[in-house]
Amino acid sequence: MRQHIIDRRLAGKNKSVGNRERFLRRYKTQVREAVQRAINGRSIRDLEKGEDISIPKRDLSEPVFQHGDGGFREVVHPGNREYVRGDRIDKQQGGAGQGRGQGDASDSGEGEDDFVFTLSKEEFMQVFFEDLALPNLVKTALAEVPDWKSQRAGFSSDGTPNNLHVVRSMRGSLGRRIALGASAKRELAELEQERAELADEASVGASAAEGGDPLATARRLDRMSQLTARVAHLKGRLAAIPYLDPIDLRYRSRIKVPVPTTKAVMFCVMDVSGSMDEQRKELSKRFFILLYLFLTRHYDKIELVFIRHHTQAQEVSEQEFFHATETGGTVVSSALVLLDQIIQARYPASEWNLYVAQASDGDNWHQDSSRCSEILAQKILPLVRYYAYVQVAQTEQNLWDEYQVLDEQYAHFAMRKVLDASQIYPVFRELFKREGVAA
């Protein structure tokens, strides 16, 4: 039997959640474009906020079927000096002032404003990170502490009130009352019918001649009293059957089952050398903050390792990574050596999915760039699932040249340039787009 489930939940101002979700799906393109415009005009601190979305009225219209005029019509327009029989009249074209505030002021005409609604914080972030995922994520190994997922396991006769299944409980109550009262109801119907027949016989005998049989009358009266007593007894039995009994109650039963989880770690490597001025550091921080938001919102079981480097590299906390002011010369290989040491000590590739995101201006000590390429090719790239390099400078430094060779050799190595804050999100989507989805 087909069943229809209608979501009647209400969200703010008596608006249906289902209708709102359906509306967002229908105008997904316009919403994504509006989110993209909002991102370009926001600072990274204002990223997790809602947004007012404006959709032109013409985009909200829906196609409809209607009957055409059909046939041939003969129309006479008095005073016509421009057209003769057989001429085709073009449709009037719109001009200035025909919508969306274009053109000069006028004392006539009418139009429609754009439809404006507000995306909540959660809806904004959902669209913001839509179609993004860690590339090449595979189940390398099960986590040491397995995740548990709640799964439906039928119904049970005990449980908490919030898990009570009303329909199943009422179905059990109805079945119990039918089973316990069916025979009594059947007997009661038979007795009621017999008592009605005896009552009819008594009325007929009373209206007949007084010479009736007194013995038959006595037997009839005695039977009537027996039937009355039995009917009263059966009605009492039926009334004693409870409408809802504790044995009727059924509760939704759920059990926890282990689910396989992947162990993944993201290494964030940022150049803080003297050649990284404040603008370049700001671009790097924006990229890593965006990456941090994405990972923490979409992956519960992922570890983050932060590495800062100039001539020396060190593993730091999240607070130090984004806010420390230490600087110095540039030796990029120091960060890669530390990265390799951390992998070997704590994150073996046989048990972990390894990811690396590196941001730098590409300015490196000239004798060190070839060493960086060698370390990546021999030690790091064979182990990691994905390596993303972002250069925050236009000039193609020696590190960029070395990395281009790796980009051609390894499919899981990607490199991009970011020169302005507005380019961060498009580059981020391009680097971490879900497989089979356009950036």
Backbone torsions as a table, in degrees:
resi	resn	phi	psi	omega
1	MET	NA	129.6	-178.9
2	ARG	-72.8	137.5	177.7
3	GLN	-124.4	142.2	176.8
4	HIS	-114.2	125.2	178.3
5	ILE	-107.7	121.4	-178.4
6	ILE	-109.7	124.3	179.5
7	ASP	-81.0	112.5	-178.5
8	ARG	-104.6	11.4	178.8
9	ARG	-63.4	147.5	-178.3
10	LEU	-114.7	140.3	174.9
11	ALA	-120.1	135.5	178.9
12	GLY	16.1	127.5	175.8
13	LYS	61.6	35.1	174.4
14	ASN	59.4	37.9	178.4
15	LYS	-105.4	135.6	-176.0
16	SER	-72.4	134.7	177.5
17	VAL	-63.5	-41.4	-179.5
18	GLY	-62.4	-42.8	178.6
19	ASN	-63.4	-39.6	-179.3
20	ARG	-66.1	-43.5	178.9
21	GLU	-64.2	-39.5	178.5
22	ARG	-65.4	-38.7	177.8
23	PHE	-63.6	-43.1	-179.6
24	LEU	-65.4	-35.6	178.1
25	ARG	-68.7	-38.4	-176.1
26	ARG	-67.1	-39.5	-177.4
27	TYR	-109.8	42.0	-176.8
28	LYS	-61.6	-40.5	-178.3
29	THR	-62.8	-47.5	-179.9
30	GLN	-64.2	-36.7	179.9
31	VAL	-66.9	-42.8	179.9
32	ARG	-64.5	-39.0	177.9
33	GLU	-64.5	-39.9	179.3
34	ALA	-67.4	-38.3	176.9
35	VAL	-64.0	-40.7	178.5
36	GLN	-62.5	-42.0	178.1
37	ARG	-65.0	-37.2	179.8
38	ALA	-67.1	-38.1	-178.9
39	ILE	-63.9	-41.4	-177.7
40	ASN	-64.8	-25.4	-177.9
41	GLY	-101.2	5.3	-177.0
42	ARG	-106.6	157.1	168.6
43	SER	-87.0	164.1	-175.9
44	ILE	-66.1	-25.8	-179.6
45	ARG	-74.2	-23.5	-179.3
46	ASP	-96.5	15.1	-173.0
47	LEU	-66.2	-43.1	-175.9
48	GLU	-87.8	63.8	176.0
49	LYS	-134.8	163.6	176.2
50	GLY	-74.8	-176.5	-177.8
51	GLU	-155.0	143.1	173.3
52	ASP	-84.1	123.4	-177.6
53	ILE	-105.7	131.1	179.4
54	SER	-113.3	124.8	-179.7
55	ILE	-121.4	125.5	179.0
56	PRO	-57.6	144.3	-178.8
57	LYS	-59.2	-34.5	-176.9
58	ARG	-66.3	-24.4	178.5
59	ASP	-78.1	-12.5	-178.8
60	LEU	-92.8	-10.3	-178.5
61	SER	-70.9	146.3	-179.3
62	GLU	-115.2	141.6	178.8
63	PRO	-68.2	142.2	179.5
64	VAL	-134.4	154.8	175.1
65	PHE	-94.8	137.7	176.0
66	GLN	-149.1	160.4	-179.4
67	HIS	-76.8	132.6	175.1
68	GLY	-80.1	166.1	-179.8
69	ASP	-65.1	-44.2	177.6
70	GLY	64.9	166.8	175.1
71	GLY	69.9	-169.5	179.6
72	PHE	-113.5	142.8	-179.9
73	ARG	-128.1	140.0	174.6
74	GLU	-109.6	112.4	-176.9
75	VAL	-122.6	135.0	178.3
76	VAL	-110.0	122.2	177.9
77	HIS	-106.4	105.9	-178.8
78	PRO	-65.0	142.7	177.2
79	GLY	81.7	11.3	-179.3
80	ASN	-76.3	125.2	179.2
81	ARG	-120.4	1.6	-173.0
82	GLU	-108.4	-29.8	-171.9
83	TYR	-119.9	151.9	173.6
84	VAL	-123.2	172.2	-177.7
85	ARG	-57.8	132.0	178.9
86	GLY	98.9	-15.5	178.7
87	ASP	-69.8	147.4	175.8
88	ARG	-101.9	130.7	-178.0
89	ILE	-98.0	122.2	179.3
90	ASP	-70.6	152.9	175.6
91	LYS	-70.3	146.8	179.5
92	GLN	-69.4	131.3	-178.4
93	GLN	-93.0	144.4	178.0
94	GLY	-74.0	152.4	179.6
95	GLY	-131.5	-153.2	179.4
96	ALA	-62.5	141.0	179.3
97	GLY	83.4	16.0	-176.5
98	GLN	-95.8	17.7	174.0
99	GLY	148.1	151.8	173.2
100	ARG	59.5	30.4	170.8
101	GLY	79.9	12.6	-179.7
102	GLN	-87.9	146.9	176.0
103	GLY	97.5	178.9	-177.2
104	ASP	-86.3	168.0	179.3
105	ALA	-67.6	151.0	-178.8
106	SER	-147.2	156.8	178.2
107	ASP	-97.0	12.9	-179.1
108	SER	-145.7	171.2	178.4
109	GLY	91.3	165.2	179.9
110	GLU	-150.1	163.5	-179.9
111	GLY	-159.4	-169.2	-177.3
112	GLU	-131.7	138.5	177.0
113	ASP	-76.4	162.3	174.4
114	ASP	-67.1	153.3	175.5
115	PHE	-85.9	123.1	-176.5
116	VAL	-118.1	131.3	174.0
117	PHE	-142.3	166.4	-173.1
118	THR	-109.6	127.4	171.9
119	LEU	-83.2	132.1	175.7
120	SER	-71.6	170.3	179.3
121	LYS	-58.9	-45.0	-178.3
122	GLU	-66.8	-41.4	179.3
123	GLU	-65.5	-39.3	179.3
124	PHE	-62.9	-46.4	-178.6
125	MET	-69.4	-30.7	177.5
126	GLN	-64.9	-44.4	176.5
127	VAL	-68.7	-36.1	-177.5
128	PHE	-59.6	-43.7	-176.4
129	PHE	-104.2	18.5	-178.4
130	GLU	-65.3	142.0	176.2
131	ASP	64.7	24.1	176.2
132	LEU	-110.6	148.4	179.1
133	ALA	-164.5	160.3	173.5
134	LEU	-71.6	123.3	-179.0
135	PRO	-65.1	146.0	172.3
136	ASN	59.3	32.5	178.1
137	LEU	-77.4	119.9	-179.6
138	VAL	-127.6	164.3	178.2
139	LYS	-83.3	83.4	-179.9
140	THR	-66.0	-45.0	179.5
141	ALA	-159.3	159.9	176.5
142	LEU	-78.3	144.0	178.8
143	ALA	-65.9	153.3	-179.4
144	GLU	-62.3	-41.0	176.3
145	VAL	-105.3	106.9	-173.9
146	PRO	-68.4	151.2	172.6
147	ASP	-79.2	151.1	178.2
148	TRP	-119.1	132.9	-179.6
149	LYS	-116.5	133.4	177.6
150	SER	-77.1	130.6	-175.4
151	GLN	-133.9	139.3	-180.0
152	ARG	-65.7	138.5	-179.1
153	ALA	-136.0	48.3	176.4
154	GLY	77.6	-143.8	-175.9
155	PHE	-130.8	152.3	177.8
156	SER	-131.0	164.3	-177.2
157	SER	-87.7	-1.7	176.2
158	ASP	-138.6	152.8	-178.4
159	GLY	168.3	-172.6	-179.7
160	THR	-89.2	154.7	-177.7
161	PRO	-58.4	-33.4	-178.0
162	ASN	-70.6	-14.2	177.0
163	ASN	-98.4	6.9	-178.6
164	LEU	-64.4	130.0	176.6
165	HIS	-98.8	104.0	-171.8
166	VAL	-65.1	-45.9	-176.1
167	VAL	-62.8	-46.5	-179.6
168	ARG	-65.5	-36.1	178.5
169	SER	-66.5	-43.6	179.5
170	MET	-67.8	-32.4	176.5
171	ARG	-65.1	-41.5	177.1
172	GLY	-66.0	-37.9	178.7
173	SER	-64.5	-43.2	179.3
174	LEU	-63.6	-42.8	178.8
175	GLY	-63.8	-40.3	179.4
176	ARG	-65.3	-44.6	-179.2
177	ARG	-65.3	-35.5	177.0
178	ILE	-66.7	-43.3	-177.8
179	ALA	-66.6	-40.9	-177.3
180	LEU	-78.2	-29.6	-173.9
181	GLY	-106.9	-0.4	-175.9
182	ALA	-63.5	-48.5	-177.3
183	SER	-66.5	-38.5	-179.9
184	ALA	-67.0	-39.9	178.8
185	LYS	-66.3	-38.2	179.4
186	ARG	-65.7	-44.9	177.9
187	GLU	-64.9	-39.2	-179.1
188	LEU	-63.9	-38.8	178.7
189	ALA	-65.1	-40.2	179.4
190	GLU	-65.6	-43.0	-179.5
191	LEU	-66.5	-38.9	178.3
192	GLU	-62.2	-39.9	179.4
193	GLN	-67.1	-42.3	179.4
194	GLU	-64.5	-39.9	179.6
195	ARG	-66.2	-36.2	177.9
196	ALA	-66.2	-38.7	178.3
197	GLU	-65.7	-41.5	178.3
198	LEU	-64.6	-36.6	178.2
199	ALA	-65.2	-36.8	176.9
200	ASP	-65.7	-42.4	179.0
201	GLU	-62.1	-39.2	-179.1
202	ALA	-65.6	-39.1	179.6
203	SER	-67.8	-36.8	177.9
204	VAL	-67.2	-42.2	-180.0
205	GLY	-65.1	-35.0	-178.9
206	ALA	-69.3	-33.0	-179.1
207	SER	-84.1	-10.4	179.8
208	ALA	-80.8	-176.9	179.7
209	ALA	-63.9	153.1	-176.0
210	GLU	-71.2	-2.5	-178.5
211	GLY	-86.8	23.6	-179.7
212	GLY	-67.0	170.1	-179.0
213	ASP	-78.5	114.7	-179.7
214	PRO	-69.6	-29.4	-179.8
215	LEU	-66.4	-42.2	179.0
216	ALA	-64.8	-37.3	179.2
217	THR	-64.5	-41.2	179.4
218	ALA	-63.3	-43.5	-179.8
219	ARG	-63.8	-37.6	-179.4
220	ARG	-65.4	-42.8	179.2
221	LEU	-65.9	-38.7	178.3
222	ASP	-64.6	-40.5	178.5
223	ARG	-66.4	-36.3	178.9
224	MET	-62.9	-41.5	179.2
225	SER	-66.4	-38.6	177.3
226	GLN	-63.4	-43.5	180.0
227	LEU	-64.5	-40.0	179.9
228	THR	-62.3	-42.9	179.3
229	ALA	-65.0	-41.7	-178.8
230	ARG	-67.8	-39.9	178.2
231	VAL	-61.8	-43.7	179.0
232	ALA	-62.1	-38.0	179.3
233	HIS	-65.9	-44.4	-179.4
234	LEU	-65.8	-39.6	177.7
235	LYS	-64.6	-34.6	176.0
236	GLY	-65.3	-41.5	177.6
237	ARG	-61.9	-43.4	179.6
238	LEU	-66.2	-38.6	179.5
239	ALA	-68.1	-25.0	-178.9
240	ALA	-78.5	-13.0	178.1
241	ILE	-74.1	116.8	-176.8
242	PRO	-67.2	145.0	179.0
243	TYR	-66.7	-40.3	179.5
244	LEU	-137.3	122.4	-177.1
245	ASP	-112.7	150.8	178.1
246	PRO	-54.7	-28.5	-179.9
247	ILE	-72.5	-13.3	179.4
248	ASP	-81.6	-22.3	-172.0
249	LEU	-66.8	133.7	177.1
250	ARG	-127.7	134.8	-177.6
251	TYR	-117.3	144.6	175.2
252	ARG	-64.9	128.0	-179.3
253	SER	-104.5	133.1	178.2
254	ARG	-130.5	141.1	176.9
255	ILE	-124.3	155.5	178.5
256	LYS	-97.7	126.5	179.3
257	VAL	-119.6	142.6	179.0
258	PRO	-71.5	139.7	176.3
259	VAL	-120.9	141.6	179.4
260	PRO	-67.9	136.7	178.3
261	THR	-125.3	148.3	178.4
262	THR	-94.7	147.2	176.3
263	LYS	-102.9	119.6	-177.3
264	ALA	-132.7	149.8	177.9
265	VAL	-138.1	137.1	177.4
266	MET	-112.5	123.9	176.3
267	PHE	-96.9	122.1	177.5
268	CYS	-104.9	114.0	-175.4
269	VAL	-114.8	119.2	-177.3
270	MET	-126.0	135.0	177.1
271	ASP	-83.1	124.5	178.8
272	VAL	-123.0	29.0	-178.1
273	SER	-71.8	176.0	-177.2
274	GLY	-64.5	-27.6	179.9
275	SER	-73.4	-13.8	176.4
276	MET	-85.6	96.3	178.7
277	ASP	-73.4	-178.9	-175.0
278	GLU	-62.6	-37.7	179.8
279	GLN	-64.6	-44.2	-180.0
280	ARG	-67.5	-39.0	176.6
281	LYS	-64.5	-37.9	179.1
282	GLU	-64.1	-41.2	177.8
283	LEU	-63.9	-42.2	178.5
284	SER	-62.5	-44.6	-179.7
285	LYS	-64.1	-40.0	177.9
286	ARG	-60.4	-43.0	179.5
287	PHE	-62.2	-44.8	-177.4
288	PHE	-72.4	-32.0	175.8
289	ILE	-65.8	-41.0	176.5
290	LEU	-62.2	-42.8	177.6
291	LEU	-64.0	-41.0	-179.5
292	TYR	-63.7	-44.8	177.9
293	LEU	-60.9	-43.2	-179.2
294	PHE	-62.0	-46.8	-176.6
295	LEU	-68.0	-44.4	-176.7
296	THR	-70.8	-24.6	178.7
297	ARG	-83.3	-29.3	-172.5
298	HIS	-106.6	-18.1	-175.8
299	TYR	-132.2	118.3	179.6
300	ASP	-80.9	-31.5	-173.9
301	LYS	-112.1	62.0	176.9
302	ILE	-133.3	138.3	179.2
303	GLU	-101.8	148.6	-179.8
304	LEU	-120.1	131.3	177.5
305	VAL	-120.6	124.5	-176.9
306	PHE	-106.9	127.9	-179.5
307	ILE	-127.9	123.8	172.4
308	ARG	-108.8	147.0	-179.7
309	HIS	-149.5	149.1	164.1
310	HIS	-132.2	-105.5	171.0
311	THR	-79.0	-26.0	177.1
312	GLN	-123.4	153.4	-179.0
313	ALA	-117.2	147.8	176.2
314	GLN	-149.4	148.2	174.9
315	GLU	-81.8	130.5	-175.2
316	VAL	-128.2	172.0	176.6
317	SER	-81.3	171.4	178.3
318	GLU	-60.6	-41.8	-179.6
319	GLN	-62.7	-45.7	180.0
320	GLU	-67.5	-34.9	-177.5
321	PHE	-62.1	-41.1	-175.2
322	PHE	-93.0	-17.5	-171.4
323	HIS	-126.3	-11.9	179.9
324	ALA	-66.6	151.2	-175.8
325	THR	-114.0	8.1	-178.7
326	GLU	-64.7	142.7	-178.8
327	THR	-145.6	-179.6	-178.5
328	GLY	169.6	-157.3	177.5
329	GLY	-74.0	-167.1	-175.1
330	THR	-129.6	115.2	170.2
331	VAL	-137.9	94.5	-173.6
332	VAL	-67.2	-30.5	-176.6
333	SER	-62.1	-25.2	178.9
334	SER	-60.6	-37.6	178.7
335	ALA	-69.8	-38.6	-179.0
336	LEU	-69.9	-36.5	176.7
337	VAL	-64.0	-45.0	177.8
338	LEU	-63.5	-38.8	177.5
339	LEU	-59.9	-45.3	179.2
340	ASP	-64.0	-39.8	179.7
341	GLN	-64.3	-41.4	179.6
342	ILE	-65.4	-40.5	178.5
343	ILE	-61.2	-47.9	-178.1
344	GLN	-64.6	-34.2	-175.2
345	ALA	-83.6	-37.3	-170.4
346	ARG	-124.9	-22.2	-172.8
347	TYR	-131.7	73.5	178.2
348	PRO	-62.8	137.8	-175.3
349	ALA	-64.0	-21.5	179.1
350	SER	-72.6	-15.3	-177.5
351	GLU	-119.4	-15.3	-174.2
352	TRP	-126.4	148.6	167.6
353	ASN	-90.6	118.8	-172.8
354	LEU	-104.8	133.3	178.2
355	TYR	-133.9	145.2	-179.9
356	VAL	-133.6	134.2	172.3
357	ALA	-124.9	122.2	-176.8
358	GLN	-121.6	136.1	177.0
359	ALA	-126.8	131.0	-178.5
360	SER	-159.7	164.3	174.1
361	ASP	-88.2	-0.7	177.5
362	GLY	82.6	-5.7	-179.6
363	ASP	-83.3	109.6	-175.7
364	ASN	-131.7	155.9	174.2
365	TRP	-56.1	125.7	-166.8
366	HIS	-57.4	-30.9	-179.2
367	GLN	-82.4	-6.5	-174.9
368	ASP	-96.9	-21.1	-175.4
369	SER	-64.3	-40.7	178.2
370	SER	-64.9	-33.6	177.4
371	ARG	-67.7	-37.7	176.8
372	CYS	-59.8	-47.1	179.1
373	SER	-60.5	-38.6	-179.9
374	GLU	-67.7	-43.1	179.6
375	ILE	-63.3	-43.6	179.5
376	LEU	-62.9	-46.3	-175.5
377	ALA	-68.3	-36.0	-173.1
378	GLN	-93.8	-31.5	-170.7
379	LYS	-117.1	-39.4	-169.0
380	ILE	-97.8	-51.4	-176.3
381	LEU	-61.5	-33.6	175.7
382	PRO	-65.0	-15.9	-175.7
383	LEU	-102.5	-32.0	-171.7
384	VAL	-86.3	156.3	176.1
385	ARG	-82.0	-31.5	-175.8
386	TYR	-159.4	140.0	178.5
387	TYR	-132.1	119.8	-178.7
388	ALA	-115.7	126.6	178.6
389	TYR	-116.9	128.2	179.4
390	VAL	-119.7	122.5	177.4
391	GLN	-101.9	128.3	-176.1
392	VAL	-102.5	35.4	177.8
393	ALA	-146.2	148.0	-178.4
394	GLN	-74.6	-42.2	-176.1
395	THR	-63.8	132.5	179.8
396	GLU	-83.5	97.6	-178.7
397	GLN	-77.2	176.9	-177.9
398	ASN	-62.7	-29.7	178.9
399	LEU	-67.8	-37.5	177.2
400	TRP	-62.5	-41.9	179.7
401	ASP	-62.8	-41.5	179.3
402	GLU	-67.1	-39.7	-178.2
403	TYR	-71.5	-26.7	177.8
404	GLN	-61.5	-35.6	176.5
405	VAL	-63.2	-41.6	178.6
406	LEU	-67.5	-35.6	179.8
407	ASP	-61.5	-34.2	179.2
408	GLU	-77.1	-25.0	-174.5
409	GLN	-93.8	-29.7	-173.4
410	TYR	-119.1	125.5	-178.6
411	ALA	-72.0	-26.2	-178.7
412	HIS	-94.3	17.6	174.0
413	PHE	-112.2	128.8	-178.3
414	ALA	-134.0	145.0	180.0
415	MET	-141.0	139.0	-179.7
416	ARG	-143.5	164.8	176.5
417	LYS	-113.5	141.7	175.5
418	VAL	-128.7	117.7	-177.1
419	LEU	-111.9	-13.9	-176.9
420	ASP	-146.2	155.2	-177.7
421	ALA	-60.7	-31.6	-179.4
422	SER	-68.9	-16.3	-179.2
423	GLN	-89.6	-9.1	-173.7
424	ILE	-64.5	-50.5	-176.2
425	TYR	-66.2	-45.4	175.9
426	PRO	-57.7	-41.7	178.1
427	VAL	-66.2	-40.1	179.1
428	PHE	-61.4	-45.0	178.2
429	ARG	-63.1	-37.0	-179.6
430	GLU	-67.8	-36.3	-179.0
431	LEU	-75.3	-34.0	-172.7
432	PHE	-120.2	28.1	177.8
433	LYS	-67.8	149.1	177.2
434	ARG	-68.8	145.5	-177.3
435	GLU	-60.4	131.3	179.3
436	GLY	84.8	5.5	-179.8
437	VAL	-116.3	135.6	178.1
438	ALA	-71.0	146.5	-178.2
439	ALA	-69.6	NA	NA
